[in-house]
Amino acid sequence: MEDLPLHQPSSQGAQRCWRPQLLYTALVLLVLCSCGALIFTFFPVKKTANEPCMARFGPLPLKWQMTSPEPLCINTTSDWKLKILQNGLYLIYGEVAFDATYKGWAPFAAQLCKNERVLQTVTNSSQVQAIGGTYELRTGDTIDLIFNSEDQVLTNNTYWGIILVANLQFIS
């Protein structure tokens, strides 16, 4: 058998052909990287908040906990409601735990309200109830979670909160 080479040796001409192409590619990459660095230096990207805009109430301590001292999208009012400061799509979440030892006259009901209009009502006192959903809220809206009687609820197992999911630009 003859010994045949598996590949043909490359000629000097072929080597010279790809070297300028490699040099040209490296030069183009260098120019693009330099332009990118200049663009980001003179036109910095708008910084976003390190933490999402959100608030949570309970279970313990029974007070509003904000993600930062100056939230950009929500604020508490004197009566423990939340006031929306920024238009957007908000996720409201929570759990309400009924106190089985409650002996009062009022039927169990927890209501999630927006501007004093009921968005959602839960009335099943046999188990912990999830409450919330995704809602489009506007600047000035108020959100509240109310009960028929505060004595009906186990405060150490009840909480609710709100998170700004997306900023929406509304056309007025």
Residue, then its C-alpha position, 0 to 999 in steps of 0.5 A: m500500500e502506498d502511504l498517502p497523506l491525509h491532507q495536502p500541505s498548505s502553500q505559502g500563498a494560502q497562509r498569506c491570504w488569511r493573515p490580512q483577514l485576521l488582522y482586519t478582523a482584530l482591527v474591526l473588533l478593537v474599533l467596535c470595543s473602543c466606540g462602545a466604551l466611549i458611548f457608555t462613558f458619555f451616555p451612561v445607562k439610566k440606573t434602576a433601583n437596586e431593590p424592587c418597589m414593594a411593601r409588606f404588612g405583617p404577619l409580625p411586626l404588624k406594620w408596613q415594611m418598605t424595601s427602601p426608606e423612600p419608595l418610588c411607587i407606594n406610600t402608607t397613609s395614616d390609616w394603614k392604607l397604601k397610596i399608589l404613587q406611580n402608574g403600573l401593573y402591581l401584584i397584590y398578594g397575601e394570606v388571611a387566617f381565620d381565628a377558629t376561637y372567634k365567638g362574635w356575631a359577624p360572619f367571616a369576610a376579608q375584602l381587598c379594596k381599591n379606592e373603597r371599591v371591593l376587588q376581592t372577598v374571601t369568606n371561607s373560615s375553614q382554612v387559610q385564604a389566599i388573597g390578591g392578584t395582578y391589578e393595573l393601578r394609577t397614581g392616587d389609588t388607595i389599596d386596603l385590606i379590611f375585615n368584618s372584625e379584627d378579632q376574626v383574624l390570626t394576626n401572626n398568620t395573616y399578611w399582605g403585600i404589593i409589588l410593582v411588576a411593570n411601569l406602564q405609560f398611560i395615555s390620558 
